[in-house]
Amino acid sequence: MSSQKIPRSGGRSSIPASSDRPEDTWLPVGKLITFGFQHVLTMYGGIIAVPLVVANAMHLSPGRSAIMVTASLFVGGLATILQSVGVPFFGAKLPVVQGVTFGGVATMLAILATPGSDITTVLGAVIVASIIGLLIAPFFASVVRFLPPVVTGTVIAGIGLSLVPVASDWAMGGDAEAGDYGAMPHVILAFVTLAITLFFSKIGSAALSRLSILLGLVLGTVVGIFMGLTDFSDVGDGAWAALPEFFGFGWPAFDPAAIVSMVIVILVAMTESVANLLAVGEVVGSRVGRRRISRGLRADMLSSAVAPVFGSFTQTAFSQNIGLIALTGVRSRFVVATGGVILVIMGLLPVLGQVVAAIPMPVLGGAGMVLFGTVAGSGIRTLKSVSFEGNMNLVIVSVSLAFGMVPVVQPDIYEGFPSWFQTIFTSGISSTAFMAVLLNLVFNEIHLGNPKGASVFAARPVRYMTSSDLQKLQEGDVVTDGKLLDRDGEEVPTVPDSRTEEIRQAIDSGEVTDTSEIRLILDGTKKTPADRPGN
């Protein structure tokens, strides 16, 4: 559970050797594979979701659907390696897992439903829009100066919160059309997985704690066998190995309207990528500046432009894995790069993908509760460094999170709005990011019109102390949990105004000679002269 810097002893080194960045730590090959596989399992459900939805909309056969799924695994692996390892001008060199963004599903389905359009229209639109995104990446990265901690902390928290419904959906079975969706065994299996994960996070072994998610997924799958929820019957069907097809779904077609729609998707994806890169940097403890974001966005857009060649779609950083990094404390980018290699192999060996696909969705849901909650917690930790005194930062945080959660809790709220608006604001992540950046500009960058004091929503009651109050304080007095303690840790009792004179007289008469006796008087155990008969 630690997020502290990984020591560089015990055979670990950094690449390059002069680097002291935690993400440059090199681990033994065995750990690279183990931790890398853990990342793959964490994001597997998300990376195959988009091709499965698109394939279903196209009414593809199971064999053709499998080709689209393995293409997404293959491209996601290549994109992950590019992003984490990096080459000149491309790659943020951070532990960032790449995969197909779900933000483009609605647009792609709309293109498919347009008369005269098919999958080739979608692929052509993705290629052109991604090239446009590649060209504007350096300019887009300039928004970093408008992303102070009040914005990044809010966006990171919004990312985690917006993913909670995903974990809930997985816990219920992952398929809302299924007859057993939300059945009690599904939910029980999700909570069993959650309990297993927390158990291994708690025990004293650091090695097992870092593998808690992987162990939760594996043991949860085993429990699923006894519950009848794990099915390996499809493992081994079809070819065990297959090379990716080049333009296997046809040569791309270029439709202007489809391209414009996909450009909007690309802009949203780039916004989410910036938020995710900043979130990873925060969790890792490494600075993410404009140049690094620019390199990361270039890698995103290059991968997205190449993806349609193999039959896949727009690539973006996966926020699911940020929680895994925070939870395990393993921040090496080479772990994620190893996960990318595993994804490439799975794209070439469909049988391996079939094995991982057999993991029940409720198991992924149980693990997701920990991972996504950890992302939200990381955002809250970032907000600890933000000042909320005499400014509008509380309004920025609260309104941005509320605005971002609106489409999460009520997905149909923007149903009557134009499609371009829906593309941007039906995502909880992009909604939170948009509002946080906008409000930060309005209240912190544009000072014209700001109130002299804090907003009524953020202002605190005016407080003061009199000179006599201060004279009663002594050296070493502290306030803890609303109680005044002296230097020895003993509580200084608070006397109600109505009994102040009574206590003063008891002290003056010698009836009270110790502070503890005041507490006895206040609770009625000890009598004062005023309480005795005849007074």
ZAVOTI-309152 format. One record per residue (C-alpha): x, y, z. Coordinates in steps of 0.5 Angstrom, whole numbers, plus 500, padded with zeros to 3 digits. Example, Ala and Ser with C-alpha at 12.3 -4.5 7.8 and 13.67 -1.06 7.14 Angstrom:
525491516527498514
***
This chain:
500500500506505501507510496514512498520512493523505492530504494535503489538497493538490493540489485535495483538500479536506475535507467539512465544510471544518473537518474534519481526519478522513481519511475526510472527504477529497474527491477529484476526480470521476475518482478517486472513480469509479475507486476507487469501482468498485474497491470494487464489484469487490472485494465484488461476488462477496459481494453476489450470493452470497446472492440466488443461493443463495436463488434456487436454493433457491426454484428460481426461473427465471433471469429471477426470479433476476436480479431478486433479484440486481439488488435486492440490488445496488440496496439495497446501493448505497442502504445504502452511501450512507446509511452513508458519507454519513450523515443525522441519526441514521443512518450512521457516516460512514465508508468502509463498504460495505454488502451482504447478510450471508451469516450469515442464509443458513442461517436463511432456507433453514431457514424456506423448508424449513418447511411452509407457509412461503415467501419471503414468510415470510422477507421478513416475518421480516427486516422485523420483526427489523430493526425490533427491531434498529433499536430496540435499536441505541443500547443495543447500541452501549454494548458499545464500552466492553468492546472495548479494543484486545486485543478489537478487534485480535483480532476484526479479525485473526479477520475476516481469517483467517475470510475466507481460506477464501472466497478459497480457494473463489473461487480454486478456481472458487467452485462446489463442485458444478462438475466443474472445481472446484479444477482447476489452471487456476483456481488458476493464474489466481488466482495470476496475479491475485495476482502482478499485484496485487503487481506494481502494489503494488510499482512506484514509482507511487503512483497505480498502487499504489492501483489495484493491486486494480482492475488485478489484476481487469481484467488477470486477467479478460483472462488468463482470456479466453486461458485460456478461463475468462472468459465474456461470452456472457450479457452483453446477455441480457434487459432492459438497464434495469429499475426495481426491483419493489416486493414483487415476490415477494409481500406479507410474511407474519409468522410468530412462529417465523421472526421469532425465528430472524431476530432471532438473525441480526440480533444476530449481524449487529449484532455483526459490524457493530460489529467491522467499524466498529471495524476500519474506524476502526482502518484509517482512523485515526479514532476510532469511539465509541459514538455513531458505532457507534449511527448505523452500526447504525441505518443497518444496521437501516433498510436491512435493514428496507427491503430486503425491499420490493425483494426483498432481505435483511439488510444489514451492513458488508462486511469484504472492503473493509476490506483494500482501504482498508488496501492502497490508503491511500484512506480517503475515505468519498466514494469508497465513497459513489461505489461505492454510486452505482455499485451503484444504477446496476447495480441499475437496469442489469442489463447492467452487473451482467452484465459484472462478473459475467463476472469469473472467480471465480479472479480474485476469489480471487487479489485476495481473498488480498491483501485478506483477508490485509491485514485480518488484518495490520491486527488484528495491528498493533492488537495491537502496542499491547497489553501482554502482561506480567503479565496474561491478554491472551495467553490472550484473544487465543490462545483467541479466535482458536482458538475463531473458527477452529474453525468455519472449518476444521471447518464441521460441528462444531456440526451436532448443536447447536440451530439458534440456537447454529449461527446464532451460532457457525458464523460465524468472525467472531461466534465470535471476537467472542463469545469475545474479549468474554467473556474480556476481561470474565472476565479484565480486568473481573472481577478476582475469582479472577485469579492474582497473577501471569501465567497459566502460558500467558503467563508468561515465565521469571524473569530477573535480572542480577548487579552484576558483570554490570552493571559489565561494561556500558559506555555505548552498549552495546546488544543487537540480535538477541541480540548485545551491540554496543558504541557503535561497533556492534562485537560484544562476544563471548560467552565460554563458561563453560568458557573464561572463565579461559583468556581472562582469563589471555590478557588478563592476559598481554598475549596478547590486546590487542584484542576481535577477538582473542577471536573468533579464539581462540574459533574456533581461529584464534589459540592461547593459552598454554594451547593450546601444547604442554607446557601
***
